[in-house]
Amino acid sequence: MTIREVEHEITVQAPATAVYRLIAEVENWPRIFPPTIYVDHSPQGPGEEVIRIWATANSEAKTWTSRRTLDPEALRITFRQEVSAPPVAAMGGAWVIEPVSDTSSRVRLLHDYRAVDDDPKGLEWIDEAVDRNSRSELAALRKNVELAYASDDLTFSFEDTVQIAGSAKDVYDFVDQAGLWSERLPHVATVRLTEDTPGLQELEMDTRAKDGSVHTTKSYRVTFPHRKIAYKQTTLPALMTLHTGYWTFTENEAGVAASSQHTVTINTDNIAAVLGPDATVGDAKEYVRTALSTNSRATLGHAKDHAEQRAGR
């Protein structure tokens, strides 16, 4: 049995305790780690939790389940995959945060793993994926922790909700079946949806803006019938460096409350090119919010019509 052990590290200009908190709060991972699409977690007792992660590895979408032990005193988080995705047979490791000074820290990311059937090609694939993702995660961690200590407020979230006199299943199905959106939604020009792994979708589409221009976006989506669809865009419009979100479908006495939530980080490098030399971060936020909200509410409106027709309303 061949077990590989590797280590990556990076120095971050932020206190060790702050870095530890950021890594411990897995709900933020899609915002700080480029490969991560979505994380679901459930506490298992003091300092113990089980997390399910959906992420890309070597341009392929994968999902796995890990058990984590959190030790805030030692600034150490150990993890072990409970359910691995081939070619990984087993994988574990640890995050170790070490103070360098009051304002900087060293982050060490440790991995140990083996391949299914000790296959050399599988081990080579894992080597490459672990190395690429570890470097990407550590670089993103440094960038985002240091950004959090800057005063620039570039990340924001918002949500739109529509009440629908129908079933959660019918509304969910409308959003889930994005392959039909070019026929169902006027602002979608073309769409390409693949779902090689049930519940894990790759969605690429061309959408029309108000000025008639067409923009291509690509997202990975994780589906939870019939209550939630979470996503992360990997091909982004010029004004964003991050776009994650989720659709939720909550049944109530009047039918179902369907919501679209967005979390966005503004790309300041492109504000002048897109909105003009005098545009501010505030202008960019308002522009992005209006564009995303317009499309979301349009989608929810058509989902409402679809579900209420099926309910005979």
C-alpha positions in Angstrom: 0.0 0.0 0.0 1.5 3.3 -1.1 0.7 6.3 1.1 1.8 9.7 -0.1 2.5 12.5 2.4 2.9 16.1 1.2 3.0 19.5 2.7 2.4 23.0 1.3 2.8 26.3 3.2 2.3 30.1 2.9 2.8 33.2 5.0 -0.2 35.4 5.6 -0.2 39.0 6.8 -2.9 38.5 9.4 -3.0 37.2 13.0 -3.0 33.4 13.4 -6.3 33.4 15.3 -8.0 35.3 12.4 -6.7 32.8 9.9 -7.9 29.9 12.0 -11.4 31.3 12.2 -11.6 31.7 8.4 -10.6 28.1 7.7 -12.9 26.8 10.5 -16.0 28.5 9.0 -16.5 26.2 6.0 -19.7 28.0 4.9 -17.3 30.7 3.5 -15.1 28.3 1.5 -16.8 28.9 -1.9 -16.0 32.6 -1.4 -12.3 32.1 -0.4 -11.2 28.9 -2.2 -11.4 28.9 -6.1 -12.0 25.1 -6.5 -14.8 24.9 -3.9 -18.4 25.1 -5.3 -20.4 24.4 -2.1 -20.0 23.0 1.4 -22.6 21.4 3.6 -21.8 20.7 7.3 -23.4 19.1 10.3 -22.0 19.3 13.9 -21.2 15.9 15.5 -20.4 17.1 19.0 -17.8 19.5 20.6 -15.0 20.1 18.1 -16.3 17.5 15.7 -18.2 17.9 12.4 -18.9 16.2 9.2 -18.7 18.3 6.0 -19.6 17.4 2.4 -17.6 19.3 -0.2 -18.3 19.9 -3.9 -15.3 21.2 -5.7 -13.4 21.0 -9.0 -10.2 19.0 -9.4 -8.3 19.1 -12.7 -11.3 20.8 -14.3 -13.6 17.9 -13.1 -16.4 18.4 -10.6 -16.1 16.0 -7.6 -17.8 15.6 -4.2 -16.6 14.0 -1.0 -17.4 13.8 2.7 -14.9 14.5 5.4 -14.8 14.5 9.2 -13.1 17.4 10.9 -11.7 17.9 14.4 -11.3 21.6 15.4 -8.7 22.6 18.0 -8.8 26.4 18.5 -6.2 26.3 21.3 -3.6 24.6 19.1 -4.8 26.4 16.0 -5.0 23.0 14.2 -7.8 21.5 12.1 -7.5 17.8 11.2 -9.6 16.2 8.4 -10.2 12.8 7.1 -12.4 11.9 4.1 -15.2 9.5 5.0 -16.4 9.0 1.4 -13.7 9.6 -1.2 -14.2 10.0 -5.0 -12.2 7.7 -7.3 -9.3 7.6 -8.0 -8.8 8.6 -4.3 -9.0 5.6 -2.0 -8.3 7.5 1.2 -7.2 11.0 2.1 -6.7 13.1 5.2 -4.5 15.8 6.6 -4.5 19.0 8.7 -4.4 22.7 8.6 -1.8 24.0 11.0 -1.6 27.8 11.7 1.6 29.1 13.4 2.1 32.7 14.6 5.1 34.4 13.0 4.4 37.8 14.6 1.3 39.6 16.0 0.3 40.5 12.5 1.5 37.6 10.4 1.2 33.8 10.4 2.4 30.7 8.6 -0.3 28.3 7.3 0.8 24.7 6.7 -1.5 22.4 4.7 -0.7 18.7 5.2 -2.1 15.8 3.1 -1.8 12.0 3.2 -3.5 9.9 0.6 -3.5 6.7 -1.5 -5.0 5.7 -4.8 -7.6 3.0 -5.6 -5.8 -0.3 -6.1 -2.5 1.5 -5.7 -2.8 2.5 -9.4 0.2 4.6 -10.4 -1.8 6.6 -12.9 -4.4 7.3 -10.2 -1.7 8.3 -7.7 -0.2 10.7 -10.3 -3.7 12.2 -10.9 -4.1 12.8 -7.1 -0.6 14.2 -6.9 -1.4 16.8 -9.5 -4.8 17.6 -8.1 -3.6 18.0 -4.5 -0.6 20.1 -5.6 -2.7 22.4 -7.8 -5.6 22.8 -5.3 -3.3 23.3 -2.3 -1.4 26.0 -4.1 -4.7 27.6 -5.2 -6.3 27.3 -1.8 -3.3 28.8 0.1 -2.9 31.7 -2.4 -6.7 32.4 -2.2 -6.5 32.1 1.6 -3.7 34.6 1.8 -5.4 37.0 -0.6 -8.8 36.9 1.1 -7.6 37.1 4.7 -5.4 40.1 3.8 -8.4 41.7 2.0 -10.5 41.2 5.1 -8.0 43.3 6.9 -8.2 46.1 4.3 -11.0 48.6 4.5 -12.2 47.9 0.9 -15.8 46.7 1.1 -16.1 44.9 -2.2 -18.2 41.8 -1.2 -21.9 42.0 -0.7 -25.0 39.8 -0.6 -28.7 40.3 -1.5 -31.8 38.2 -2.0 -35.1 38.3 -4.0 -38.2 36.3 -2.9 -41.4 35.6 -4.8 -44.5 34.0 -3.3 -45.9 31.3 -5.5 -49.3 29.6 -5.2 -48.0 26.2 -6.3 -45.8 23.3 -5.1 -42.1 23.5 -4.1 -41.5 20.6 -6.5 -42.8 22.4 -9.6 -40.9 25.5 -8.8 -37.7 23.5 -8.1 -38.1 21.6 -11.3 -38.3 24.8 -13.3 -35.0 26.0 -11.9 -33.4 22.6 -11.9 -34.2 22.0 -15.6 -32.0 24.8 -16.8 -31.4 23.0 -20.1 -34.9 24.3 -21.1 -34.2 27.9 -20.2 -33.5 29.1 -23.7 -37.1 28.1 -24.6 -38.6 29.3 -21.3 -36.7 32.5 -20.5 -36.4 35.5 -22.9 -33.1 36.7 -21.5 -31.4 33.3 -22.1 -30.1 33.0 -25.7 -28.4 29.6 -25.5 -27.8 27.1 -22.7 -25.7 23.9 -22.3 -26.4 21.8 -19.2 -24.6 18.5 -18.3 -25.2 16.4 -15.2 -22.7 13.4 -15.4 -23.0 12.9 -11.6 -26.6 13.1 -10.2 -27.0 16.3 -8.3 -23.9 18.0 -9.7 -24.5 20.1 -12.8 -22.3 22.1 -15.2 -24.2 25.0 -16.7 -23.0 27.3 -19.4 -25.2 29.9 -21.0 -25.4 33.1 -23.0 -27.6 35.7 -21.6 -28.9 39.0 -23.2 -28.4 42.3 -21.3 -30.8 45.2 -21.7 -28.5 46.8 -24.2 -28.7 43.7 -26.4 -25.2 42.5 -25.7 -24.7 38.8 -25.0 -22.6 37.5 -22.1 -21.3 33.9 -21.6 -21.2 32.6 -18.0 -20.4 29.1 -16.7 -21.5 27.7 -13.3 -21.3 24.5 -11.3 -24.6 23.7 -9.5 -25.3 21.4 -6.6 -29.0 20.3 -6.3 -31.0 19.3 -3.2 -34.5 18.2 -4.4 -36.8 20.0 -3.8 -35.5 22.6 -1.5 -32.3 24.1 -2.7 -29.9 24.6 -5.6 -26.5 26.1 -4.8 -24.1 27.4 -7.4 -20.8 29.1 -8.1 -19.9 30.9 -11.4 -16.5 30.0 -12.8 -16.7 32.2 -15.9 -17.6 35.6 -14.8 -18.8 39.0 -16.3 -16.1 41.7 -16.2 -17.4 43.5 -13.1 -17.1 40.5 -10.8 -14.3 38.4 -9.3 -16.8 36.2 -7.4 -20.4 35.2 -7.8 -21.9 32.5 -5.7 -25.5 31.9 -4.7 -28.4 29.6 -4.2 -32.1 29.2 -5.0 -34.3 28.0 -2.1 -37.9 26.7 -2.1 -39.7 26.9 1.2 -43.3 25.6 1.4 -45.8 27.7 3.5 -49.5 28.1 3.9 -49.8 30.1 0.7 -47.8 27.8 -1.4 -44.0 28.2 -1.7 -41.6 31.1 -1.1 -39.0 30.9 -3.8 -35.8 32.9 -3.2 -32.6 33.7 -5.2 -29.6 34.8 -3.1 -26.4 36.2 -4.5 -22.9 36.9 -3.0 -20.7 39.0 -5.3 -17.2 40.6 -5.1 -16.6 43.6 -7.4 -13.7 43.6 -9.8 -12.3 47.1 -9.3 -9.9 46.7 -12.2 -12.8 46.8 -14.7 -15.1 49.5 -13.3 -13.7 52.3 -15.5 -13.8 50.2 -18.6 -17.4 49.0 -18.1 -19.0 52.0 -16.4 -16.8 55.0 -17.3 -13.8 56.8 -15.7 -15.9 58.5 -13.0 -17.7 55.4 -11.8 -17.3 54.3 -8.2 -17.4 51.0 -6.3 -20.9 52.0 -5.2 -21.9 52.5 -8.9 -20.5 49.1 -9.7 -22.4 47.4 -6.9 -25.7 49.0 -7.9 -25.1 48.0 -11.6 -24.3 44.4 -10.7 -27.2 44.1 -8.2 -29.7 45.5 -10.7 -28.5 43.2 -13.5 -28.5 40.0 -11.3 -31.7 40.9 -9.5 -33.5 41.6 -12.9 -32.5 38.2 -14.2 -33.4 36.4 -11.0 -36.8 38.0 -10.7 -37.5 37.2 -14.3 -36.6 33.6 -13.8 -38.7 33.4 -10.6 -41.6 35.1 -12.4 -41.6 32.4 -15.1 -41.2 29.7 -12.5 -44.3 31.2 -10.8 -46.3 31.0 -14.0 -45.2 27.4 -14.6 -46.0 26.2 -11.1 -49.3 28.0 -10.8 -50.4 26.7 -14.2 -49.6 23.2 -13.1 -51.5 23.8 -9.8 -54.5 25.0 -11.9 -54.4 28.5 -10.5 
